[in-house]
Amino acid sequence: MASLNCGVTVALLGVLLLGAARLPRGVAYEIDLPRGSGVTVLLKPGTQTLPVKFCYIISKRWETTLSIKAGEKKVFSFSCQDPHNYFVIEIQKNIDCVSGQCPFGEVHLQPSTSVLPTLNRTFIWDIKANKNVSLELQFSLSRLRQIGPTESCPDGVTHRISGRIDASTMVKIGTFCGNGTVSRIKMQEGVSLALDLPWFHSRNVSGFSIANRLSIKRLCIIESVFEGEGSATLMSANYPDGFPEDELMTWQFVIPAPLRASVSFLQFSVSNCVKKEERVEYYIPGSTTNPEVFKLEDQQPGNMAGNFNLSLQGCDQDAQNPGILRLQFQVSVQHPQNGSNKTYVVDLSKERTMSLSIEPRPSKLKREFVPGCFVCLNSRTCSTNLTLTAGSKHSISFLCDDLTRLWINAEKTISCLDHRYCHRTRHSLQLPQSILQLPLQLHDFTWKLLVPKDRLSLALVPAQKLQQHTHERVCNTSFSYLVASAVPGQDLYFGSFCSGGSIEQIQVKENISVTLRTFAPNFQQESSKQDLTVSFIPHFKEESVFTVTSDTKNKVYLRTPNWDRGLPSLASVSWNISVPRNQVACLTFLKERTGVVCQTGRAFMIIQEQRAHAEEIFSLEEEVLPKPSFRYHSFWVNISNCSPMSGKQLDLLFWVSLSPRTTDLTVIVLAVVGGGALLLFALGFIICFVKKNKKKKITKGPAVGIYNGNVNTQMPMQPKKFQKRRKDNDSHVYAVIDDTMVYGHLLQDASGPFLQAEVDTYRPFQGPTGDFPPSLPPTNSRAPTVKLATDEPPPGSPPESDSEPYTFSHPKDGKVSNGSTDSPLLDAHEPTEPGE
């Protein structure tokens, strides 16, 4: 028998036999509570236990609960060897400071945990005080850390603290673990504290003391003390339920020099007020406007040196629809950085459609404490994210241990509202200097380029030619341009492009976004290379047109837009590829077949050289893609999609490589001989023409010579009279041509007796490739591959002669003859030429 300080006697009585029942023998406990002690002990089943039928409390009878009040003594044992799996024990002490004397000072555990059954224990102190008096709980053993409603303490030791609004209403202040920053909690009118100790924990002290203080005239005050860098998460009373109506709660923060503190609201909601206004108030050292009042949705103060207070004020709520006021916030304390006192001015006063955001960049860094990284507006309003808008100058500073944890994202819109005023106008897509002077990495700067639909298109011209990023040739520069459609509902990505390539111009049909994305910190050293110009040009129907200058040193890799998802349905894209006069281009495709299966329409590819009719059409659905081929002139590549079935989509990758043109001795000899023969032929033609002209008679109807290459010069079923090829004989030389009627444009005008013929003269192309891509075949066409020109001679063959001009008459419907002689080249209304 041992007498304890609270008057509870615990004795080991050995084995307790109850009647005839044969039960397992165990340790017996005796608890004697003195009268007037205010202590009540309750043994009861745990909330998550095994079935109680396997274990009982053995007192005078078998029981599942046992209550011991002040002035009672009871002896009990358990019918099992592991009672902590089935029962818990609550020890509650009621202290009345209104009618009696309060036991100020250190609070003891009564009875001590060392002599209690090995059960999960909860010690509860319920203290009532005068309405005009506040009680202060001081935590000396370990400062506390507040946790959320779904969290638990790692060691199982939990403090649950509640306050009192009136005699019958309790308010939950919060749940706390150890190893935190909360050192004191003051409450008006009364306090209830519950200390949960797990059965295996050896703690035998309460760890707090009680002091009497003057009225605080608010629900509670929580003091949080920082001794170094760290952070604390705190919550309003009753969180996540609503904060009491028209109440005031304060947090006091102790910040040692030279640390800085910043506040950020993690979660909050507001109620429906009928009187007053919900707000937070700050008492900040050195502020001339204390208290500084903020709404919950405002950016909260940061970069604060020294102690400060934060208060949450409720309002009178609507009785029918009160809503919920709640707040969860974080205070971060850290050392000031070298640049934290430096202010940067971001001048957006001349901008109208630009915004700039400073944001945390994704990080895989995991530490117990990561110092906050804040950007501060006007040195006081700090947050992890900050957006600056156009039309103003902004002063910002940083409170961050490592500025590489932040980056910049910006956006600017350039639009044309009326095509009559912005046609052919240009805009330079250059970064503002105010962004480049910031000590942060630029992540993305996006220009949204908008044009009137079906009125204008866009042309992008870089200062340095661009390279398209492909797996075969990746971009290794510090930045790239990402070009994508900005048309709502259209998923079209033209590609990623960097400097150092062969693309001179990118033309797009409709609205696009151009994003400059950086990949290396040294971008600012290379930012001078960044210069892109956009122009508003006449509207065209293709999705995009790329102008490419072939590279004499490297292969030029090109691929269709939307490479990962396939070219959109019914979309068409072209490449205008130039070939130098002394070079030969080899065009090569990555794969033999596209594999696309069309649901409606047809998918075509057209390769057209700058020579007239040098055009090849391939069906991408049925045919094999062309093998590597040589191109001696600048040429177009056009790819037009159908509406493909789900599954395989249309994507193509090809490349162009250059090699020098070579001419051997045989070609030179043939060229010299051919040139001499051509000279003799020309002299003979002139002599013949002069003689014939002297004998010519003037007639009413001038003779016009028309050359028709489709006329059959052989009699049916007769041997060929012309065994030589056309260029080896003179069958195309006209005997008589009136010198006043050599060219069709000299015919009489429409007022005369004859209609003017549509004529043209073909000569080998010597200028740049045309401005427009080749005409597309009908989408429902089923025509096979068509090659409209003879194959190019192999390398080393002599170039074609430029000395044979011909006059053609073009059909007005624009169709090309297929070789039949049934349809004349002239229109049916064309007058016939009288004979000589």
C-alpha positions in Angstrom: 0.0 0.0 0.0 1.4 3.3 -1.1 -0.2 6.7 -0.4 0.0 9.1 -3.4 -0.2 12.9 -3.4 -3.7 12.9 -4.8 -5.0 10.4 -2.3 -5.1 7.5 -4.7 -3.9 4.1 -3.4 -2.8 1.4 -5.7 -1.9 -2.0 -4.3 -1.0 -5.3 -5.9 -3.4 -7.8 -4.5 -2.4 -10.9 -6.5 -4.9 -13.2 -7.9 -8.6 -12.1 -7.4 -11.0 -15.0 -7.3 -14.7 -14.2 -8.1 -17.2 -16.9 -7.1 -16.9 -20.1 -8.9 -15.8 -18.6 -12.1 -12.4 -19.8 -13.3 -10.8 -16.7 -15.0 -7.2 -15.9 -16.0 -5.2 -14.5 -13.2 -3.8 -11.0 -13.5 -2.6 -7.9 -11.7 -5.1 -6.1 -9.6 -5.3 -2.3 -9.2 -6.7 -0.2 -6.3 -7.7 3.4 -6.9 -8.8 5.6 -4.0 -9.9 9.2 -4.9 -10.2 11.6 -1.9 -13.4 13.5 -1.4 -13.3 17.0 -2.9 -10.4 16.3 -5.2 -12.4 17.0 -8.3 -10.9 14.0 -10.1 -13.0 11.3 -11.9 -11.5 8.2 -13.5 -13.3 6.3 -16.2 -12.3 3.0 -17.8 -14.1 2.3 -21.1 -13.7 0.4 -24.3 -11.5 2.0 -26.9 -12.9 3.4 -30.1 -11.0 0.9 -32.3 -10.6 -2.3 -30.4 -11.0 -6.0 -30.7 -14.4 -7.5 -29.6 -14.9 -6.8 -25.9 -16.2 -10.3 -25.2 -12.6 -11.4 -25.1 -11.6 -9.1 -22.2 -13.5 -7.7 -19.2 -12.9 -5.4 -16.3 -13.2 -7.6 -13.2 -14.5 -5.7 -10.1 -17.4 -6.8 -8.1 -18.8 -8.1 -11.3 -17.8 -8.5 -14.9 -17.9 -5.1 -16.6 -17.0 -3.3 -19.8 -16.8 0.1 -18.1 -15.8 1.3 -14.7 -16.2 4.7 -13.2 -14.5 6.0 -10.0 -15.6 9.3 -8.6 -14.0 11.5 -5.9 -14.4 9.9 -2.5 -14.6 6.3 -3.9 -12.1 3.4 -3.8 -12.2 0.5 -6.2 -10.2 -2.6 -6.8 -10.2 -4.1 -10.3 -8.2 -6.3 -12.7 -8.6 -7.5 -16.3 -9.5 -10.9 -17.7 -6.8 -10.7 -20.4 -3.1 -10.1 -20.6 -3.3 -7.2 -23.1 -6.0 -4.8 -21.9 -4.5 -1.9 -23.9 -6.0 -3.5 -27.0 -9.5 -3.2 -25.5 -9.8 -0.3 -23.0 -8.8 3.3 -22.5 -8.7 5.4 -19.3 -9.8 9.0 -18.8 -8.7 11.1 -15.9 -10.6 14.3 -15.7 -10.0 17.1 -13.1 -12.4 20.0 -12.8 -11.0 23.3 -11.5 -13.3 26.1 -10.5 -11.4 29.4 -10.3 -14.6 31.5 -10.0 -15.6 30.3 -6.4 -12.3 28.8 -5.3 -8.6 29.3 -5.5 -6.9 28.4 -8.8 -3.9 26.0 -8.7 -1.5 28.4 -10.6 1.9 27.1 -11.6 3.0 23.8 -12.9 0.3 21.2 -13.5 0.9 17.6 -12.3 -0.4 14.4 -13.6 -2.7 12.9 -10.9 -2.4 10.0 -10.5 1.1 9.5 -12.0 1.2 7.4 -15.2 3.8 5.1 -13.7 1.3 3.4 -11.4 -1.7 3.4 -13.8 -2.8 0.4 -15.9 -0.9 0.2 -19.2 -3.8 1.7 -21.2 -4.1 4.7 -23.6 -4.5 7.6 -21.2 -6.3 10.9 -21.6 -5.8 13.6 -18.9 -8.4 16.4 -19.0 -8.3 19.7 -17.1 -11.5 21.7 -17.3 -10.9 25.2 -15.8 -13.6 27.8 -15.2 -12.6 31.4 -14.6 -14.3 34.8 -14.2 -15.6 36.4 -17.3 -13.2 39.4 -16.8 -10.1 37.2 -16.2 -8.0 35.4 -18.7 -6.0 32.2 -18.2 -2.6 31.6 -19.8 -1.3 28.1 -20.6 2.5 28.1 -20.8 4.2 25.1 -22.5 7.7 24.7 -21.1 8.5 21.1 -21.9 8.1 21.5 -25.7 6.5 24.2 -27.8 3.5 23.0 -29.7 2.8 22.6 -33.4 -0.8 22.9 -34.7 -2.1 20.1 -37.0 -5.1 19.8 -39.2 -8.2 17.7 -38.5 -7.0 14.8 -40.6 -3.4 14.8 -39.2 -1.9 12.9 -36.3 1.1 13.4 -34.1 4.1 11.1 -34.8 4.7 10.1 -31.2 1.0 9.9 -30.3 1.2 12.7 -27.7 -1.6 15.1 -28.5 -2.8 18.4 -26.9 -6.5 19.3 -27.6 -7.3 22.8 -26.4 -10.7 24.5 -26.2 -11.9 27.8 -25.0 -15.1 29.1 -23.5 -17.4 31.8 -25.0 -19.9 31.6 -22.2 -20.9 29.2 -19.4 -22.4 26.6 -21.9 -20.5 27.1 -25.2 -17.1 25.7 -25.9 -14.9 26.6 -28.9 -12.1 24.3 -30.2 -8.9 26.3 -30.4 -6.9 23.6 -32.1 -5.0 20.3 -31.9 -1.3 20.4 -31.3 1.7 18.1 -31.3 5.2 18.8 -29.9 8.3 20.3 -31.5 6.6 23.5 -32.7 6.6 27.2 -32.1 3.5 27.8 -30.0 4.7 28.7 -26.5 1.7 30.3 -24.8 -2.1 30.4 -25.3 -4.3 32.9 -23.5 -8.1 32.4 -23.2 -10.9 34.5 -21.7 -13.3 33.0 -19.2 -12.1 29.4 -19.1 -10.1 26.7 -20.8 -10.2 22.9 -21.4 -7.0 21.0 -22.2 -6.9 17.3 -23.0 -3.5 15.5 -23.0 -3.5 12.1 -24.9 -0.7 9.7 -23.9 -0.3 6.3 -25.6 0.0 3.3 -23.4 3.6 2.7 -24.3 4.7 6.3 -23.6 6.7 6.9 -20.4 5.9 10.6 -20.0 4.9 11.4 -16.4 4.6 15.2 -16.5 1.9 17.5 -18.0 4.5 19.8 -19.6 2.5 23.1 -19.0 1.6 25.5 -16.3 -1.3 27.9 -15.6 -1.1 31.6 -15.0 -3.7 34.3 -14.2 -3.8 37.3 -16.5 -5.9 40.4 -17.1 -8.7 40.4 -19.5 -7.6 40.0 -23.2 -11.0 41.1 -24.5 -11.0 38.5 -27.3 -11.5 34.8 -27.7 -7.8 33.9 -27.4 -4.2 34.9 -28.1 -1.7 32.4 -29.4 2.0 33.2 -29.1 4.4 31.7 -31.7 8.2 32.0 -31.1 10.8 31.4 -33.7 14.4 30.9 -32.8 15.7 30.5 -36.3 14.6 29.8 -39.8 11.4 27.8 -40.0 7.7 27.9 -40.8 4.5 27.4 -38.9 1.0 26.6 -40.1 -1.9 27.9 -37.9 -5.7 27.8 -38.1 -8.6 29.8 -36.9 -10.8 28.5 -34.0 -13.1 25.7 -34.9 -11.2 25.0 -38.1 -12.4 23.6 -40.5 -15.8 24.5 -39.1 -16.8 28.2 -38.9 -15.2 30.8 -36.8 -17.5 32.0 -34.0 -19.7 34.9 -35.0 -18.4 38.4 -34.2 -15.3 37.1 -32.4 -11.7 38.2 -32.4 -8.6 36.0 -32.4 -4.9 37.1 -32.3 -1.6 35.4 -33.1 1.6 37.0 -31.7 4.9 36.2 -33.5 8.3 36.6 -32.0 10.9 37.0 -34.7 14.6 37.4 -33.7 16.9 39.7 -35.6 17.9 39.7 -38.4 15.3 37.2 -39.6 12.4 38.2 -41.9 8.8 36.9 -41.8 6.2 36.5 -44.5 2.6 35.5 -44.3 0.7 33.5 -46.9 -3.0 32.3 -46.7 -3.3 28.7 -47.6 -7.1 28.2 -47.4 -9.9 30.5 -46.3 -13.6 31.2 -46.8 -15.8 34.1 -45.7 -19.3 34.2 -44.2 -22.3 36.4 -45.1 -22.1 39.5 -43.0 -25.0 41.8 -42.1 -22.9 44.0 -39.8 -19.2 44.8 -39.7 -16.8 43.3 -42.1 -14.5 40.3 -41.8 -10.9 41.3 -42.0 -7.3 40.6 -40.8 -5.3 43.3 -39.0 -1.5 43.5 -38.6 0.5 45.4 -36.1 3.9 45.6 -37.9 7.0 47.1 -36.4 7.9 50.5 -38.0 4.6 50.9 -39.7 3.0 54.3 -39.5 -0.4 53.0 -40.3 -0.9 50.4 -37.6 -3.1 48.5 -37.6 -2.8 47.6 -41.3 -6.1 46.1 -42.5 -6.4 43.5 -45.2 -9.2 41.5 -46.7 -8.7 37.7 -46.7 -8.4 37.7 -50.5 -5.7 40.4 -50.5 -2.0 39.7 -50.8 -0.6 39.5 -47.2 2.5 41.3 -45.9 5.9 39.9 -46.1 9.6 40.6 -45.6 8.8 41.8 -42.0 11.6 42.3 -39.5 10.8 42.0 -35.8 7.8 40.9 -33.8 4.3 41.4 -35.2 0.7 40.5 -34.5 -2.0 39.2 -36.8 -5.7 39.3 -35.8 -8.8 37.7 -37.4 -12.0 39.6 -36.9 -15.5 38.1 -37.5 -18.8 39.8 -38.2 -22.5 39.6 -37.5 -23.7 36.9 -39.8 -26.9 36.5 -41.7 -29.2 34.2 -39.6 -30.7 32.6 -42.6 -27.5 32.0 -44.5 -24.5 32.5 -42.2 -21.8 31.0 -44.3 -18.4 29.9 -42.8 -15.5 32.0 -41.9 -12.3 30.0 -41.6 -8.6 30.5 -42.2 -5.5 28.4 -42.5 -2.2 30.3 -43.1 1.5 29.9 -42.9 4.3 32.1 -41.5 7.7 31.6 -43.0 10.8 33.0 -41.3 14.2 33.1 -42.9 17.4 35.1 -43.2 17.4 38.0 -45.6 19.3 37.5 -48.8 21.9 39.7 -50.3 19.5 41.1 -52.9 16.4 41.3 -50.6 17.0 45.0 -50.1 17.4 45.8 -53.8 14.3 47.1 -55.6 13.7 46.5 -59.3 11.4 48.7 -61.4 9.3 46.8 -64.0 8.0 49.5 -66.4 4.8 48.4 -68.1 3.3 51.9 -68.3 3.6 51.9 -72.1 2.1 48.5 -72.6 -1.6 47.9 -73.1 -1.9 44.1 -73.7 0.9 42.6 -71.7 1.0 40.8 -68.3 4.0 39.3 -66.4 3.9 36.6 -63.7 6.7 35.6 -61.4 6.0 32.0 -60.2 7.8 29.2 -58.4 9.4 26.7 -60.8 8.8 23.0 -60.2 11.3 21.5 -57.9 12.1 18.0 -56.6 13.9 19.4 -53.6 12.8 17.7 -50.4 14.1 19.0 -47.0 12.6 19.1 -43.6 12.4 22.9 -43.9 12.6 24.7 -47.2 12.9 28.5 -46.8 10.1 30.4 -48.5 10.8 32.1 -51.8 8.8 35.3 -52.1 8.5 38.2 -54.4 7.4 41.4 -52.7 5.5 44.3 -54.3 6.4 47.7 -52.8 8.7 45.8 -50.3 5.8 44.7 -48.0 3.1 42.7 -50.0 4.9 39.4 -50.5 3.7 36.1 -52.0 5.0 33.1 -53.8 3.2 34.3 -57.0 3.0 37.8 -58.4 1.3 39.1 -61.5 2.1 42.5 -62.9 -0.4 44.1 -65.3 0.0 46.6 -68.1 -0.3 50.3 -67.8 1.8 50.9 -64.6 5.3 50.9 -63.1 5.9 48.2 -60.5 8.6 48.2 -57.8 9.5 44.6 -56.7 12.0 43.0 -54.4 12.8 39.3 -53.5 12.9 37.4 -50.2 14.4 34.2 -51.4 17.4 32.1 -50.5 17.8 31.0 -54.1 16.4 33.0 -57.0 16.7 30.1 -59.4 13.6 28.8 -57.6 11.6 31.5 -59.4 11.0 32.1 -63.1 9.0 34.5 -65.3 6.1 33.9 -67.6 4.8 36.7 -69.7 2.2 37.2 -72.4 1.5 40.0 -74.9 -1.3 40.3 -77.5 -0.7 41.9 -81.0 -4.0 42.2 -82.9 -5.3 43.7 -86.1 -8.9 44.8 -85.8 -9.3 46.4 -89.2 -7.5 44.8 -92.2 -7.6 48.1 -94.1 -5.2 49.8 -91.7 -2.7 47.0 -90.7 -2.1 45.4 -94.1 1.7 45.0 -94.6 2.4 46.5 -91.2 5.2 44.9 -89.1 5.9 44.3 -85.5 9.1 43.3 -83.8 8.8 40.4 -81.4 11.6 41.4 -79.0 11.7 41.0 -75.2 11.2 44.2 -73.1 14.3 45.4 -71.4 12.5 45.6 -68.1 12.2 41.8 -68.1 15.8 41.1 -69.1 17.1 43.3 -66.2 15.4 41.1 -63.5 17.7 38.5 -61.7 15.3 35.6 -62.7 15.2 33.2 -65.6 12.6 33.8 -68.2 10.6 30.7 -68.8 8.1 31.7 -71.5 7.2 34.9 -73.3 4.2 34.4 -75.5 3.0 36.7 -78.2 -0.6 36.1 -79.3 -1.0 37.3 -82.9 -4.6 37.9 -84.0 -5.9 38.8 -87.5 -9.4 39.2 -88.9 -10.8 35.9 -90.2 -10.5 35.3 -93.9 -9.0 38.8 -94.4 -5.3 38.6 -93.4 -2.7 36.1 -92.7 0.6 36.3 -90.8 4.3 36.0 -91.8 7.1 35.4 -89.4 10.6 36.5 -90.5 13.6 35.8 -88.2 16.7 37.8 -88.0 18.6 34.6 -88.2 17.3 31.6 -90.2 15.6 29.0 -88.1 16.0 25.2 -87.7 13.0 23.0 -87.0 13.5 20.7 -84.0 13.4 17.0 -85.0 14.7 13.8 -83.5 17.3 13.7 -86.3 18.5 17.2 -85.6 17.7 18.6 -82.2 17.9 22.2 -81.1 20.8 22.8 -78.7 20.4 26.5 -78.3 19.4 28.4 -75.2 16.0 29.3 -76.5 13.4 28.2 -79.1 10.2 29.5 -80.7 7.1 27.4 -80.2 4.5 28.2 -82.9 1.0 27.0 -82.4 -2.5 27.9 -83.5 -4.4 30.4 -81.3 -7.8 29.7 -83.0 -10.3 28.5 -80.3 -11.0 24.8 -80.6 -8.1 24.2 -83.1 -5.3 21.9 -81.9 -2.5 22.7 -84.3 1.2 22.9 -83.3 3.4 24.0 -86.1 6.6 23.0 -84.3 9.6 24.2 -82.3 12.3 26.3 -84.0 15.7 27.6 -83.0 18.3 29.7 -84.7 21.0 28.3 -87.0 18.9 26.6 -89.7 17.6 27.2 -93.2 14.0 28.5 -92.7 13.7 32.1 -93.8 10.0 32.6 -93.3 6.9 31.0 -91.8 3.5 32.0 -93.1 0.4 31.0 -91.3 -3.2 31.4 -92.2 -4.9 32.4 -89.0 -4.3 33.4 -85.3 -1.2 31.9 -83.7 0.8 32.1 -80.5 4.6 32.4 -80.7 6.2 31.4 -77.4 9.9 32.1 -76.7 11.0 29.4 -74.3 14.4 29.4 -72.7 16.3 26.3 -71.6 19.6 27.7 -70.1 20.5 30.4 -67.6 22.9 31.9 -70.2 20.0 33.0 -72.3 20.5 36.6 -71.4 24.0 36.5 -72.9 22.4 35.2 -76.2 19.3 37.4 -76.1 20.8 39.7 -78.7 20.2 36.8 -81.2 16.5 36.9 -80.5 14.7 39.0 -83.1 11.5 37.9 -84.9 9.3 40.1 -87.1 5.7 39.5 -87.8 3.8 41.0 -90.8 0.2 41.1 -91.7 -0.1 39.8 -95.3 -3.0 39.0 -97.7 -5.0 36.0 -96.7 -4.3 32.5 -98.1 -6.0 29.2 -97.6 -3.2 26.9 -96.5 -2.5 26.3 -92.9 1.1 27.3 -93.3 3.9 27.9 -95.8 7.6 27.5 -95.0 10.2 29.3 -97.1 13.4 27.2 -97.0 16.9 27.9 -98.3 18.8 24.7 -98.8 22.0 24.4 -96.8 25.2 23.5 -98.6 26.8 22.0 -95.5 24.0 20.2 -93.6 20.9 18.3 -94.3 17.7 20.3 -93.8 15.1 18.2 -91.9 11.5 19.2 -92.2 8.3 17.6 -90.8 4.6 18.2 -90.9 2.9 20.1 -88.1 1.3 18.2 -85.2 4.0 15.6 -85.5 2.8 13.7 -82.4 -0.9 13.8 -83.2 -0.9 14.0 -87.0 -1.8 16.7 -89.5 -5.4 18.0 -88.8 -8.2 16.8 -91.1 -8.3 18.6 -94.5 -5.3 20.7 -93.6 -2.7 21.7 -96.2 0.9 22.8 -95.7 3.7 23.7 -98.2 7.4 24.2 -98.3 9.0 26.5 -100.8 12.5 25.2 -101.1 15.2 27.1 -103.1 18.1 25.4 -104.8 21.2 27.4 -105.8 22.0 27.4 -109.6 25.3 25.6 -109.1 23.8 22.9 -106.8 21.7 19.8 -107.1 19.2 19.0 -104.3 18.4 15.5 -103.2 14.9 15.1 -101.7 14.5 12.1 -99.4 11.5 10.8 -97.3 11.9 9.0 -94.0 9.5 6.1 -94.8 8.1 4.4 -97.8 4.4 4.8 -96.9 2.4 7.1 -94.7 -0.1 4.4 -93.6 -2.9 7.0 -93.5 -6.5 5.6 -94.1 -8.9 8.3 -95.3 -12.6 8.3 -94.2 -13.6 11.0 -96.6 -11.6 12.8 -99.3 -8.0 12.0 -100.4 -4.6 12.8 -99.1 -2.2 14.1 -101.7 1.4 15.3 -102.0 2.5 17.5 -104.8 6.2 18.1 -105.8 6.4 21.0 -108.3 9.6 22.4 -109.7 9.8 26.0 -111.0 9.7 24.9 -114.6 6.3 25.0 -116.2 4.3 21.8 -115.6 7.1 20.1 -113.8 4.7 18.7 -111.3 4.2 15.3 -109.6 1.1 14.3 -107.7 1.2 11.3 -105.2 -1.7 9.7 -103.4 -0.5 9.4 -99.8 -3.2 6.8 -99.0 -2.4 4.3 -101.7 1.0 4.9 -103.2 4.6 4.4 -102.1 6.4 7.7 -101.4 9.0 8.7 -104.0 12.5 7.4 -103.6 15.4 9.9 -103.2 15.3 12.2 -106.2 17.5 15.0 -107.6 16.0 18.5 -108.1 17.9 20.9 -110.3 15.6 23.9 -109.7 13.8 25.4 -106.7 10.7 23.5 -106.0 7.5 23.2 -103.9 6.4 20.4 -101.6 2.8 20.4 -100.7 1.0 18.0 -98.4 -2.8 18.0 -98.2 -4.6 15.7 -95.7 -8.0 14.0 -96.0 -10.3 13.3 -93.1 -8.5 10.2 -91.7 -10.1 7.4 -89.8 -9.3 7.1 -86.1 -5.9 5.5 -85.5 -3.1 6.2 -87.9 -2.7 9.9 -88.7 -0.8 11.7 -91.4 2.8 12.7 -90.5 5.8 13.0 -92.8 9.4 13.8 -92.3 11.8 14.5 -95.2 15.1 16.2 -95.7 17.0 18.0 -98.4 20.7 17.8 -99.1 22.8 19.6 -101.7 25.7 18.6 -103.8 27.6 20.6 -106.5 26.6 20.2 -110.2 29.2 18.4 -112.4 29.7 18.8 -116.2 32.0 16.3 -118.0 34.0 16.7 -121.3 31.4 15.0 -123.4 28.7 17.4 -122.3 31.0 20.4 -123.2 31.7 19.0 -126.7 28.0 18.4 -127.4 27.2 21.9 -126.1 29.8 23.5 -128.5 28.6 21.4 -131.6 24.9 22.1 -130.7 25.6 25.8 -130.4 27.3 26.0 -133.8 24.4 24.2 -135.4 22.0 26.5 -133.8 23.9 29.5 -135.1 23.8 28.2 -138.7 20.1 27.4 -138.3 19.4 31.0 -137.1 21.2 32.5 -140.1 19.3 30.4 -142.6 16.0 31.3 -141.0 16.8 35.0 -141.2 17.8 34.8 -144.9 14.6 32.8 -145.7 12.4 35.3 -143.8 13.9 38.3 -145.7 13.3 36.7 -149.1 9.7 35.7 -148.3 8.9 39.1 -146.9 9.7 40.8 -150.2 7.2 38.5 -152.1 4.5 38.9 -149.4 1.1 40.4 -150.5 -1.0 42.4 -148.1 -4.3 40.6 -147.2 -7.2 41.5 -144.9 -6.7 38.6 -142.6 -3.1 38.3 -141.2 -1.7 34.8 -140.8 -1.1 33.6 -137.3 1.0 30.5 -136.7 -0.3 28.2 -133.9 1.8 25.3 -132.6 -0.2 22.3 -131.4 2.0 19.7 -129.9 -0.9 17.2 -129.8 -1.5 16.9 -133.6 -0.7 13.5 -135.0 1.8 14.0 -137.8 1.5 10.4 -139.1 -1.2 9.0 -141.3 -3.3 6.2 -139.8 -1.9 2.7 -140.4 1.1 4.2 -142.3 4.8 3.9 -141.5 6.2 6.9 -139.6 7.6 9.6 -141.9 9.4 11.3 -139.2 11.8 8.9 -137.7 13.8 11.6 -136.0 12.9 13.2 -132.7 11.4 16.7 -132.8 14.6 18.4 -131.8 16.5 16.6 -134.6 14.3 18.0 -137.5 12.8 21.3 -138.6 9.1 20.2 -138.5 8.4 23.0 -136.0 9.8 25.8 -138.2 7.1 27.9 -139.9 7.6 28.7 -143.6 5.8 32.0 -143.5 5.1 34.3 -140.5 3.9 37.8 -141.0 6.4 40.1 -139.4 3.6 42.2 -138.0 1.9 39.1 -136.5 4.8 37.2 -134.8 3.4 37.6 -131.3 -0.2 37.2 -130.3 -0.3 40.4 -128.2 0.0 42.4 -131.5 -3.4 41.2 -132.8 -6.1 43.8 -133.3 -8.0 44.7 -130.2 -11.6 43.7 -129.5 -13.0 46.4 -131.7 -11.5 44.9 -134.9 -12.8 42.0 -136.9 -10.8 39.4 -135.0 -10.8 38.3 -131.3 -7.5 38.5 -129.6 -6.0 35.0 -128.8 -4.7 34.2 -125.3 -1.0 33.4 -125.9 2.1 32.8 -123.8 5.7 32.1 -124.4 7.6 29.4 -122.4 11.2 29.9 -121.6 13.3 28.1 -118.9 12.7 29.6 -115.4 15.5 31.8 -114.3 14.0 33.7 -111.3 12.9 32.6 -107.8 10.2 30.1 -107.1 6.7 31.6 -107.3 5.0 33.2 -104.3 2.1 30.7 -104.2 2.2 26.9 -103.7 0.9 24.6 -106.5 -2.8 24.3 -107.0 -4.4 21.4 -105.1 -6.3 18.5 -106.8 -9.9 18.1 -105.8 -10.2 16.3 -102.4 -12.5 13.6 -103.9 -10.1 12.9 -106.9 -9.1 9.4 -107.5 -6.4 10.2 -110.1 -3.2 8.2 -109.8 0.2 9.8 -109.7 0.6 12.2 -112.5 4.0 13.3 -113.8 3.6 16.3 -116.1 7.2 16.7 -117.2 10.0 14.5 -118.4 12.4 13.2 -115.9 15.4 15.4 -115.1 18.6 14.2 -116.8 21.1 12.6 -114.4 23.9 14.7 -113.0 26.5 15.6 -115.6 24.0 16.0 -118.5 24.0 19.3 -120.4 21.4 21.9 -119.4 18.4 22.4 -121.6 18.7 24.9 -124.5 17.2 28.3 -124.0 17.0 29.1 -127.7 13.6 27.6 -128.7 10.7 29.9 -127.7 7.2 28.6 -128.5 3.8 30.3 -128.6 1.0 28.5 -126.9 -2.8 29.1 -126.9 -4.2 28.4 -123.4 -7.7 26.9 -122.9 -9.8 29.3 -120.8 -10.9 26.6 -118.5 -7.3 26.0 -117.3 -7.3 22.3 -118.1 -4.2 20.6 -119.5 -4.5 18.5 -122.6 -4.2 14.8 -122.2 -2.8 14.2 -125.7 -6.1 13.9 -127.6 -6.3 15.9 -130.9 -10.1 16.2 -130.7 -10.2 19.5 -128.7 -8.5 22.5 -130.3 -6.3 24.7 -128.2 -8.1 27.8 -129.3 -11.5 28.8 -128.1 -14.4 27.8 -130.4 -15.2 31.4 -131.1 -11.6 32.1 -132.2 -11.7 33.2 -135.9 -9.8 30.9 -138.3 -6.8 32.4 -140.0 -7.1 32.8 -143.8 -4.5 31.1 -145.9 -1.9 32.9 -147.8 
